[in-house]
Amino acid sequence: MEAESTFSYSSLNQPTNQILYLTVIRSNTHMLSLKVMALLPKNNYMRYIHLLITLTIVFLSCSTSANEKLISVATLNDYAPFCFAAEGSKSNQFIPVGQDAVGFSGYSWDVFRASFHKMGYSIHLSVTPWARALNALQQGKVDILFPAGKNIERLKVFDYSEQPISKINFALYVNADNAIEWQGLKTLESLTVGVKRGFNYGDEWHSSSNIIKYDVTSTRQGFKMLASNRIDALLGYEYSWDYFLKQAGWKHRYRKLAILDSTHEYLASLKTNPRGETLFKAFEQGKKQLKESGELDKLKQKWFGDN
């Protein structure tokens, strides 16, 4: 994907000087933006403009090799303890090697960031609701989406890393006083089950047609709807949903009816992205270094304890 650089400038007249505002945007998934403000003498004004633009072109040329070590990634904002944003955090951040995101954390993020930093990659991070993050990858606006599960539909358009970044169970929750007994998916026929919009729950769930599936926008909304009997059950990702219930103090209100299935989650890239394979290999090599150094075990202990 070839980069396009856009130059624009504007000026503000002063009695003896002219203030020049020069903006340079290098656009594609490897984003670079440079804004320069200069106080220039009115005499030989155009000469200074040409000089400043020339220096900027040199800057962009020198940055080409750095851009090759820049990865753009989209992920979700409410998937604790894997990926989650604190209140007031930035939705778009640039994270150089050796630094961490501001107001964003989680096990999967730590593994992702540390693996790519091991390989010398800086990261442009976009944190959004999952459906929007998924769309960003589909539109080619980012290199990588994570953590992403596999299903038949996604495999048509996405490639995946060989190494997973996390593992999850698909758990079905009901109200604590609900006496329903699990007898397979037929138990849910004609019932309304809440699911997080855009989430993957496996091919068996995707192909089931006798269950009323109701999209919810957040874990909190799903459990509130379950508590008010607006839905009969809620399907979720076990460790993340359990983490939410513990933090909210709601564990006593619900019970797990069944574990439907389990899956690993990976890094996903659009099949048409020529950088995909290179980025996957970088992640896998970086993660291998984390494992060999013992850092990966420390991250597991940090986020999951002895579980």
C-alpha positions, -999 to +999 in steps of 0.1 A: +000+000+000+017+032-011+018+062+011+004+096+000+018+128+015-004+159+016+010+194+023-010+224+033-001+258+047-018+289+059-004+322+073-013+349+097+000+385+091+019+403+117+034+439+115+070+426+107+066+389+105+043+363+091+033+331+110+033+301+088+013+270+097+025+239+077+007+206+080+019+174+065-001+142+066+013+109+054-017+088+048-023+051+048-024+026+076+012+036+085+002+070+097+025+100+103+014+136+109+037+166+112+025+200+121+050+229+120+044+265+131+071+290+121+076+327+126+091+340+094+103+375+084+081+391+057+111+398+035+121+366+016+089+350+029+085+326-001+122+316+002+116+304+038+084+286+027+104+266+001+131+258+026+106+246+053+088+224+028+121+209+016+131+201+051+097+184+057+102+163+025+136+152+039+119+143+072+093+121+055+119+104+034+139+095+064+108+082+081+101+056+055+122+029+072+106+038+105+071+033+089+081-002+080+083-009+118+049+007+125+017-014+129-018-001+131-043-022+151-079-020+162-093-037+193-123-034+216-127-012+246-148-034+271-133-069+272-117-071+306-094-086+316-081-091+280-086-056+266-103-027+283-102+011+285-105+032+316-129+061+317-115+091+297-089+071+278-079+081+243-095+061+214-064+066+192-028+065+205+007+061+193+028+038+214+066+038+207+088+009+217+092+007+254+061+026+263+025+016+272-009+029+263-026+055+285-058+043+300-059+010+282-048-024+295-054-061+297-037-095+292-041-097+254-030-061+250+001-067+271+010-098+251+004-080+218+023-049+228+053-067+244+056-091+214+057-064+188+080-041+209+104-071+212+106-070+174+111-032+172+076-022+162+058+009+173+020+007+175-008+029+164-037+018+186-074+023+178-098+014+207-135+012+198-166-010+203-161-044+187-184-040+157-165-007+147-131-024+152-142-053+130-154-029+103-121-010+105-103-042+095-128-051+068-124-016+053-086-020+053-081+010+077-059-010+101-033-038+096-045-060+125-076-068+146-072-087+179-082-107+198-103-124+171-119-158+170-123-179+139-155-189+121-165-199+086-176-164+075-144-146+089-121-172+073-134-161+039-119-126+043-093-128+071-060-145+076-050-154+112-018-157+131-006-193+139-001-185+175-032-176+196-032-146+219-059-159+243-084-187+250-120-184+259-151-205+267-186-196+254-207-196+285-245-194+288-259-174+318-294-174+333-309-158+364-299-176+397-336-186+403-341-200+369-347-237+372-341-246+335-320-277+330-295-279+301-302-305+275-281-291+246-290-263+222-326-276+220-330-263+255-330-228+240-355-233+212-381-205+211-362-187+239-345-152+235-308-153+241-287-121+243-254-120+224-228-093+221-231-076+187-204-087+163-189-114+186-180-149+175-197-178+193-186-207+170-201-222+139-226-244+157-242-214+174-241-194+142-259-221+123-286-226+149-319-213+136-346-221+162-332-197+188-342-160+190-309-141+191-310-106+205-280-082+200-268-063+231-242-035+229-225-041+262-220-068+289-237-045+314-267-041+292-270-078+286-270-087+323-295-059+331-318-073+304-315-107+318-322-095+354-354-078+341-365-110+322-363-091+288-342-120+276-342-156+288-304-162+288-272-144+279-243-160+259-209-146+267-171-152+270-167-169+304-137-153+319-146-118+307-182-121+318-172-135+352-147-107+356-174-082+349-198-098+374-171-099+401-163-062+396-200-052+396-208-073+427-235-092+407-222-128+408-250-139+432-277-128+407-268-153+379-257-188+373-239-205+344-263-229+326-236-244+303-204-241+285-213-243+248-178-245+233-143-230+236-119-214+211-086-196+208-084-160+198-058-147+173-045-117+154-065-112+122-055-094+090-074-088+058-064-114+031-056-085+007-031-069+031+004-077+018+019-070+053-002-096+070+022-125+069+052-104+079+033-090+109+021-124+120+057-137+120+069-107+140+042-113+166+050-150+168+088-144+171+082-117+198+058-140+217+084-168+216+109-144+232+084-135+259+078-172+267+115-181+267+123-151+290+095-160+315+077-127+308+047-145+294+042-165+326+045-132+346+017-116+325-005-147+331+001-144+368-006-107+367-040-110+351-053-145+361-034-154+392-035-191+398-066-197+376 
